[in-house]
Amino acid sequence: MIGTFTMFEIPSGSAAKGLGVGKGWAKLPVWVQKSFGPWTTYGGVGETINTAPGNRNFTFGGWLLQRDIGKKLTLG
């Protein structure tokens, strides 16, 4: 499976009072998943776009490998 869940944050507080960054920003991730038998692996990468003063764009990501041990236990 391949999926994305784009997120946009709209400024709603006063940046001068520490309530947000004062500008809108977004996260643009792409995630993938593959299952085979009792094993599942998933993860992905994305980019955060934040042009507010004092902030910067950055890349983020992560990956997981997990195995079903029984009906009520999964280790990852």
C-alpha positions in Angstrom: 0.0 0.0 0.0 1.1 3.6 -0.7 -0.6 6.6 0.9 -0.2 10.2 1.8 -1.9 12.4 4.4 -1.0 16.0 3.6 -1.5 18.4 6.6 -1.9 22.1 6.5 -1.8 24.3 9.6 -3.5 27.7 9.4 -2.3 30.4 11.8 -5.0 31.2 14.4 -3.0 32.7 17.3 -0.6 35.6 17.9 3.0 34.6 17.1 4.1 37.6 19.3 2.4 35.9 22.3 4.0 32.5 21.4 0.7 31.1 20.0 1.9 29.6 16.7 4.4 30.7 14.1 2.3 33.4 12.5 2.2 31.8 9.0 0.6 28.7 7.5 2.8 25.6 7.0 2.4 22.1 5.6 3.6 18.5 6.0 3.8 16.4 2.8 4.5 12.7 3.7 4.4 9.6 1.6 4.1 6.2 3.4 4.3 2.6 2.2 3.3 -0.7 3.8 4.0 -4.3 3.0 2.7 -7.4 4.8 4.0 -11.0 4.3 2.9 -13.8 6.7 3.2 -12.7 10.3 5.5 -9.8 9.3 4.6 -6.2 8.4 6.9 -3.4 7.5 6.0 0.2 6.9 7.3 3.7 6.9 8.1 6.7 4.7 9.5 10.1 4.3 8.1 13.6 4.0 8.9 17.3 3.8 7.8 20.0 6.2 7.4 23.4 4.5 7.6 26.3 7.0 8.6 29.7 5.8 7.8 31.6 9.0 10.5 33.8 10.5 12.9 31.7 12.6 11.7 28.4 11.2 13.0 26.3 8.3 11.9 23.5 6.0 13.0 20.0 7.0 12.7 16.3 5.9 11.3 13.7 8.3 10.9 9.9 8.1 10.7 6.6 9.9 10.5 2.9 9.4 9.1 -0.1 11.4 9.4 -3.8 11.1 6.9 -5.8 13.3 5.9 -9.4 13.8 2.7 -10.9 15.1 3.6 -13.3 18.0 0.0 -14.4 18.7 -3.6 -13.0 18.5 -2.9 -10.5 21.2 0.8 -9.7 20.9 2.8 -7.9 18.2 6.5 -7.0 18.5 7.9 -4.1 16.5 
